[in-house]
Amino acid sequence: MLAIAAPPAPPDRPFHDKAWLAEHLREERRAADLLGEIREALFGAQDGLVSTLAIVSTVGGATSDRFPILVAGIASALAGVFSMAAGEYLSSKSQRDIYEAQIEKEREEVYDRPGESEAEVAYMLEQEGLDEAAARRVASEMARSPNVLLKTMVEKELGIPVEQGRNALQGALVMGVSFGLASLVPVVPYLLLPVETALWASIGLSAAVLFGIGVVKSRWTRHGAIRSGLEIVVLAAVAGVAGYVFGSMLPTLLGVRVPGA
């Protein structure tokens, strides 16, 4: 079988220039961090819009009075902003604390039982495709620098990064702001239109915005834009229609006469 030679490096890309490599790696890490922030923003916006849509649709199905619908929608949005931001912060911080404890445990192994650590790394490299001799040779070289051996063990054995990663507070702010802004979408029609019209306008506007979120998300997920958008729209439609149906049934089930209904 003929071996396929790797294409030569373009002359304008100095692959052996360490300064260029360092900057290139920094750019790739910044891009990865940015994708993490985008994921948080899209998730927050999607959750804020769908959850608020479900609330206002439920109350809108129970009463034609604008005031309780707006109160319910705004209260849900505010509660969601703080709960989502706090949840994201605590989740990220707790995850990092767990990572740090695991890293410390591996650090103790590297310094207290270096032979065991070296053997583990050699075995993992062999499992990834290196032959036994090469795996042992590479692990032996890594063992000369305990920090390199530690980082390799942590990333390959535990699958976690040694570096600090994204700031937990920044992630919480992104989540909270995106949730809050998106939660306004299903509420705005109730400020401008009669309740009966606003209900369907709220669902339609939410569906349009969610479709746009799905299209934007497809840029990174590599799924079809139409498919990605429709998946989220179906979710919003189910939430809105289900909320309206249950809201319409709720006063009757509870035996309550709602003013304006």
C-alpha positions in Angstrom: 0.0 0.0 0.0 1.4 3.4 -0.9 2.0 5.8 1.9 0.4 9.2 1.6 2.8 11.9 2.3 1.7 14.9 4.4 1.4 18.1 2.4 4.3 20.5 2.8 3.9 23.4 5.2 3.0 26.6 3.5 6.0 29.0 3.6 4.0 31.8 5.3 3.1 29.5 8.3 6.3 29.0 10.4 5.2 25.7 12.2 8.7 25.4 13.8 8.6 29.0 15.2 7.8 28.6 18.9 6.5 32.2 19.2 4.1 31.5 16.4 3.0 28.2 17.9 2.4 29.8 21.3 0.2 32.5 19.8 -1.6 30.0 17.6 -2.4 27.8 20.7 -3.6 30.9 22.6 -5.9 31.8 19.8 -7.3 28.3 19.7 -7.9 28.2 23.5 -9.6 31.6 23.3 -11.9 30.3 20.6 -12.7 27.3 22.7 -13.5 29.6 25.7 -15.7 31.7 23.4 -17.6 28.7 22.3 -18.3 27.8 25.9 -19.7 31.3 26.5 -21.8 31.0 23.3 -23.2 27.7 24.6 -24.2 29.3 27.9 -25.8 32.2 26.1 -27.8 30.0 23.8 -28.9 27.7 26.5 -29.9 30.6 28.8 -31.8 32.3 26.0 -33.6 29.1 25.0 -34.5 28.2 28.6 -35.7 31.7 29.4 -37.9 32.0 26.4 -39.5 28.6 26.6 -40.1 28.7 30.4 -41.6 32.2 30.3 -43.7 31.3 27.3 -45.1 28.4 29.2 -46.0 30.6 32.2 -47.7 33.4 30.3 -49.6 30.9 28.1 -50.8 29.1 31.2 -52.0 32.2 32.9 -53.3 33.6 29.6 -55.4 30.5 29.2 -56.9 31.0 32.7 -57.8 34.6 32.4 -58.2 37.4 29.9 -57.0 40.0 32.4 -53.7 41.4 31.3 -52.3 42.3 34.8 -51.9 38.8 36.3 -50.4 37.6 33.0 -47.7 40.3 33.1 -47.1 39.8 36.8 -46.6 36.0 36.3 -44.4 36.5 33.2 -42.2 39.2 34.8 -41.9 37.3 38.1 -41.0 34.1 36.3 -38.3 36.0 34.3 -36.8 37.7 37.3 -36.8 34.5 39.4 -35.2 32.6 36.4 -32.4 35.2 36.0 -31.2 34.8 39.5 -31.8 31.1 39.8 -30.0 30.3 36.5 -27.1 32.6 37.2 -26.7 31.3 40.8 -27.0 27.7 39.5 -24.4 28.2 36.8 -22.0 29.8 39.2 -22.4 27.1 41.9 -22.2 24.3 39.3 -19.0 25.7 37.7 -17.4 26.4 41.0 -18.3 23.0 42.4 -17.1 21.3 39.3 -13.7 23.1 39.5 -13.4 22.2 43.2 -14.0 18.6 42.4 -11.4 18.8 39.6 -8.8 20.3 42.0 -9.3 17.5 44.5 -8.9 14.9 41.8 -5.8 16.7 40.5 -4.3 16.8 44.0 -4.8 13.1 44.4 -3.0 12.4 41.1 -0.2 14.8 42.1 0.3 12.7 45.3 0.5 9.6 43.2 3.1 11.1 40.8 5.4 12.2 43.6 4.8 9.2 46.0 4.6 6.4 43.5 6.3 7.6 40.3 6.8 4.1 38.9 3.1 3.4 39.1 2.2 6.7 37.4 4.7 6.0 34.6 3.3 2.6 34.1 -0.3 4.0 33.9 0.7 6.5 31.3 2.6 3.9 29.2 -0.5 1.7 29.3 -2.8 4.5 28.2 -0.5 5.5 25.4 -0.4 1.8 24.3 -4.2 1.7 24.4 -4.3 4.8 22.1 -2.2 3.0 19.4 1.5 3.2 20.3 3.4 -0.1 20.4 4.5 -1.2 23.9 8.1 -0.2 23.4 7.3 3.3 22.2 4.7 3.8 24.9 7.2 2.9 27.6 9.8 5.1 26.0 7.5 8.1 25.9 6.2 7.6 29.4 9.8 7.3 30.6 10.6 10.7 29.0 7.5 12.2 30.6 8.5 10.9 34.0 11.6 13.0 33.9 9.3 16.0 34.4 6.7 15.3 37.1 4.5 18.2 36.0 4.3 16.8 32.5 3.5 13.3 33.8 0.8 14.8 36.1 -0.8 16.7 33.3 -0.8 13.7 31.0 -2.3 11.5 33.7 -5.0 14.0 34.6 -6.1 14.7 31.0 -5.9 11.1 29.8 -7.0 9.1 32.9 -9.6 11.5 34.3 -10.5 13.5 31.2 -10.3 16.8 33.0 -8.2 19.9 32.2 -5.4 21.0 34.5 -5.8 24.7 33.6 -8.4 26.8 35.5 -10.6 27.3 32.4 -13.5 29.7 32.2 -14.4 32.1 35.1 -17.4 30.8 37.0 -18.7 34.4 37.6 -18.5 35.3 34.0 -20.4 32.2 33.0 -23.1 33.0 35.5 -23.5 36.6 34.1 -23.7 35.3 30.6 -26.4 32.8 31.6 -28.4 35.3 33.6 -28.4 38.1 31.0 -29.3 35.8 28.1 -32.1 34.3 30.2 -33.5 37.7 31.1 -33.4 39.2 27.6 -35.0 36.1 26.0 -37.7 35.9 28.6 -39.0 39.4 27.5 -39.9 38.0 24.1 -43.1 36.1 25.1 -44.1 39.0 27.5 -43.9 41.9 25.1 -47.1 41.0 23.1 -49.2 41.2 26.3 -48.1 44.8 26.7 -49.2 45.8 23.2 -52.1 43.6 22.2 -55.4 42.3 23.6 -54.9 39.1 25.6 -56.6 36.8 23.1 -54.4 38.1 20.2 -51.3 38.5 22.4 -51.4 34.8 23.3 -50.9 33.6 19.7 -48.6 36.6 18.9 -46.5 35.5 21.9 -46.2 32.0 20.7 -45.5 33.1 17.1 -42.8 35.6 18.1 -41.2 33.1 20.5 -41.2 30.5 17.7 -39.5 32.9 15.3 -36.8 33.9 17.8 -36.2 30.2 18.8 -35.9 29.3 15.2 -33.2 31.9 14.9 -31.4 30.5 17.9 -31.5 27.1 16.4 -30.1 28.4 13.1 -27.3 30.2 15.0 -26.6 27.1 17.0 -26.3 24.9 13.9 -23.2 26.9 12.9 -21.3 25.1 15.7 -23.2 21.8 16.0 -22.9 21.2 12.2 -26.5 20.1 12.1 -28.8 21.4 9.3 -29.9 24.9 10.1 -33.6 24.2 9.3 -33.6 21.0 11.4 -31.9 22.7 14.3 -34.4 25.6 14.2 -37.4 23.4 13.9 -36.4 21.2 16.9 -36.5 24.2 19.2 -39.7 25.6 17.6 -41.5 22.4 18.2 -40.5 22.5 21.9 -41.7 26.1 22.2 -45.0 25.3 20.5 -45.6 22.3 22.8 -44.9 24.5 25.8 -47.1 27.3 24.7 -50.1 25.2 23.6 -49.8 22.9 26.6 -49.7 25.9 28.9 -52.8 27.4 27.3 -54.7 24.1 27.5 -53.9 23.5 31.2 -54.5 27.2 32.0 -58.0 27.0 30.4 -58.8 23.8 32.4 -57.3 25.0 35.7 -60.1 27.3 37.0 -62.7 24.6 36.2 -60.7 21.9 38.0 -60.2 24.1 41.0 -63.8 25.4 41.0 -62.6 29.0 40.9 -64.1 31.8 39.0 -61.3 34.0 37.6 -62.2 37.7 37.1 -62.1 38.6 33.4 -62.3 34.9 32.3 
